Amino acid sequence: MAGRAITVAQQKGGAGKTTIAVNLAVAWAGQGRRVAVVDIDPQGSLTRWFAARTATLGDPGLTHVQITGWRTQREVERLLGSHDVVVIDSPPHAETEAKIAVRAASLVLVPVQPSPMDVWATEPTLALAKAEGRPMLLVLNRVSPRTRLADALTGAIEGLGVPVAATQLGNRTGYAAAMMDGLGVSEGGRNKAADEIMALAREVLG
C-alpha cells in the first residue's frame, strides 16, 4: 500500500477530531501498518493522549510528532517515506494552519455531529478542502444509537455535496474511557465502539 496522509479537519471545535484521529491510527497500527500521528493543534490533545499511551504501554506502537503548522507539509512527506499511514490532527479556527494540514493530505476526513448548527459550521472546512483540490469524506460522529436522523437533517448533509461515510460513530462513553489511558477502543476487546472504528478504518483506506 502506498503511504497515505489522512487529515482530520473541522473548523468547529468539539466535533471529535482528535478522538477519530487516534482511534483510526490505533486501528491501522493493530492491523500491522506503520502509522504516524501528527499533532499541529496548539491545544495538544493528541500529544497528551500519546504521553498517556506511552505511560500505559511502554511501547506506543506508533510514531508521534508535534509541530507547528508551517512545517507540516515537509514533515508529512518525510514520514510517508517510512510509514503506511500518516494521520494529521489539525486545529479548529486556525485557517492558515488548517489550510496547510489539508494541503498535505491525500484525503480529508471531516467529522460532523448530527445537528443543524454543526452541519452549517462544516461548510468553511469543506470550502477549504475544495479550494485545495483534496478529496473529502464526511463522518457522522456522536450519533445517538436510539435516534434516527430526521429527513431534513439527512437532506442538509447530502446537500453539502460531499461523500458521507457509510459508517457512523455512536455517542459512546467507551471513546473517552480509552482516551484517558492512551488507548483506542479497538484495544479493549469486542465492543460496539470498536466495531464502528474498525469499519470506518476499512472504509477510509478502501
Legacy VTK file of the C-alpha trace (Angstrom):
# vtk DataFile Version 3.0
C-alpha trace
ASCII
DATASET POLYDATA
POINTS 206 float
0.000 0.000 0.000
1.346 3.421 -0.934
1.694 5.782 2.011
-1.354 7.948 2.606
-1.778 11.135 4.611
-5.178 11.487 6.280
-6.045 14.900 7.730
-8.910 15.121 10.207
-10.210 18.672 9.850
-13.147 20.633 11.192
-13.097 24.352 11.912
-15.824 23.905 14.511
-14.389 22.906 17.873
-15.711 19.928 19.801
-16.528 17.809 16.765
-14.358 14.878 17.893
-11.371 15.330 15.590
-8.747 14.019 17.975
-10.861 11.063 19.077
-11.325 9.968 15.483
-7.679 10.573 14.596
-6.219 8.489 17.419
-8.730 5.660 17.124
-8.157 5.272 13.400
-4.404 5.368 13.951
-4.620 2.639 16.595
-6.887 0.520 14.394
-4.499 0.687 11.453
-1.462 0.022 13.647
-3.263 -3.016 15.069
-3.503 -4.356 11.529
0.262 -4.246 11.185
0.530 -0.965 9.314
3.260 1.542 10.113
1.389 4.564 11.416
2.439 8.072 12.413
0.279 10.700 14.123
0.993 14.397 13.642
-0.370 16.947 16.105
-0.494 20.540 14.833
-3.299 21.618 17.156
-1.910 24.066 19.769
-4.270 22.505 22.310
-2.112 19.377 22.083
-4.796 16.821 22.974
-3.295 14.180 20.692
0.121 14.746 22.261
-1.284 14.311 25.768
-3.022 11.114 24.608
0.279 9.852 23.227
2.038 10.558 26.534
-0.663 8.582 28.357
-0.267 5.770 25.827
3.475 5.609 26.363
2.959 5.516 30.139
0.379 2.726 29.808
2.069 0.527 27.212
5.742 1.457 27.261
5.962 0.891 23.509
3.205 3.020 21.935
3.407 1.208 18.601
3.052 4.499 16.734
5.256 7.379 15.684
4.251 10.752 17.119
5.261 14.232 16.001
4.089 17.567 17.413
4.909 20.507 15.162
3.727 23.948 14.168
1.577 24.238 11.081
4.083 25.714 8.627
6.349 22.665 8.960
3.543 20.176 8.328
3.982 19.592 4.588
7.679 18.757 4.790
7.275 16.611 7.917
4.407 14.608 6.417
6.428 13.971 3.270
9.315 12.743 5.427
7.066 10.443 7.450
5.452 8.984 4.344
8.876 7.690 3.354
8.767 5.211 6.245
5.062 4.867 7.175
1.976 3.442 5.526
-0.413 5.988 7.020
0.154 9.457 8.481
-2.789 10.865 10.453
-2.841 14.643 10.952
-4.897 16.231 13.726
-5.496 19.824 12.630
-6.581 22.792 14.768
-10.045 24.348 14.729
-10.491 28.017 13.886
-6.911 28.415 12.598
-7.417 28.933 8.898
-3.744 29.154 7.890
-2.630 26.031 9.759
-5.768 24.128 8.743
-5.057 25.002 5.121
-1.528 23.608 5.419
-2.842 20.403 7.002
-5.441 19.983 4.272
-2.876 20.642 1.563
-0.666 17.846 2.967
-3.476 15.269 2.840
-4.438 12.673 0.286
-7.855 12.526 1.994
-9.605 14.934 4.367
-11.943 13.432 6.973
-14.500 15.917 8.244
-16.351 14.871 11.417
-19.796 16.388 11.842
-22.259 15.921 14.663
-25.924 15.371 13.746
-27.293 18.848 14.391
-28.174 21.700 12.021
-25.619 24.035 13.666
-22.822 21.532 13.164
-23.795 20.910 9.549
-23.782 24.642 8.821
-20.465 25.131 10.634
-18.869 22.439 8.450
-19.188 24.457 5.256
-15.956 26.524 5.680
-13.924 23.329 6.146
-15.412 21.803 3.015
-14.762 25.001 1.071
-11.131 24.934 2.225
-10.604 21.327 1.119
-12.324 22.016 -2.176
-10.107 25.058 -2.801
-7.052 22.855 -2.180
-8.380 20.177 -4.514
-8.433 17.460 -1.861
-10.968 14.604 -1.722
-13.213 14.665 1.350
-15.275 12.259 3.396
-17.837 13.372 5.966
-18.026 11.239 9.107
-21.146 11.458 11.256
-19.939 11.447 14.854
-21.632 11.120 18.254
-24.824 9.795 16.740
-27.250 8.560 19.371
-27.879 4.847 18.813
-31.564 5.420 19.551
-32.014 8.331 17.185
-32.819 8.122 13.516
-31.641 11.180 11.615
-34.534 13.408 10.623
-35.212 13.640 6.912
-34.460 17.375 6.947
-31.060 16.832 8.551
-30.237 13.987 6.187
-31.143 16.242 3.289
-28.941 19.043 4.636
-25.956 16.695 4.962
-26.462 15.301 1.473
-26.868 18.864 0.217
-23.273 19.625 1.169
-22.268 17.714 -1.940
-19.573 15.644 -0.221
-19.436 11.844 0.170
-20.671 10.653 3.566
-19.109 7.627 5.221
-21.457 4.673 5.497
-20.044 4.103 8.995
-21.477 6.308 11.729
-19.797 6.691 15.115
-22.052 6.499 18.151
-22.167 8.701 21.220
-20.402 6.171 23.460
-18.555 6.551 26.753
-16.003 3.977 25.622
-14.222 6.544 23.479
-13.492 8.853 26.425
-12.518 5.967 28.702
-9.986 4.648 26.191
-8.548 8.125 25.560
-7.793 8.611 29.259
-5.446 5.598 29.192
-3.892 6.457 25.848
-5.674 3.589 24.139
-8.026 3.108 21.252
-11.423 1.469 21.562
-10.238 -1.357 19.296
-7.747 -2.387 22.002
-10.423 -3.116 24.586
-11.891 -6.283 23.138
-15.010 -6.640 21.022
-17.496 -3.812 21.599
-19.752 -1.558 19.532
-17.301 1.339 19.502
-14.520 -0.961 18.296
-16.772 -2.354 15.570
-17.539 1.184 14.387
-13.917 2.280 14.289
-12.760 -0.866 12.521
-15.494 -0.427 9.919
-14.526 3.221 9.389
-10.843 2.281 9.152
-11.645 -0.191 6.371
-13.854 2.327 4.613
-11.312 5.152 4.684
-8.455 3.100 3.237
-10.782 1.267 0.905
LINES 1 207
206 0 1 2 3 4 5 6 7 8 9 10 11 12 13 14 15 16 17 18 19 20 21 22 23 24 25 26 27 28 29 30 31 32 33 34 35 36 37 38 39 40 41 42 43 44 45 46 47 48 49 50 51 52 53 54 55 56 57 58 59 60 61 62 63 64 65 66 67 68 69 70 71 72 73 74 75 76 77 78 79 80 81 82 83 84 85 86 87 88 89 90 91 92 93 94 95 96 97 98 99 100 101 102 103 104 105 106 107 108 109 110 111 112 113 114 115 116 117 118 119 120 121 122 123 124 125 126 127 128 129 130 131 132 133 134 135 136 137 138 139 140 141 142 143 144 145 146 147 148 149 150 151 152 153 154 155 156 157 158 159 160 161 162 163 164 165 166 167 168 169 170 171 172 173 174 175 176 177 178 179 180 181 182 183 184 185 186 187 188 189 190 191 192 193 194 195 196 197 198 199 200 201 202 203 204 205
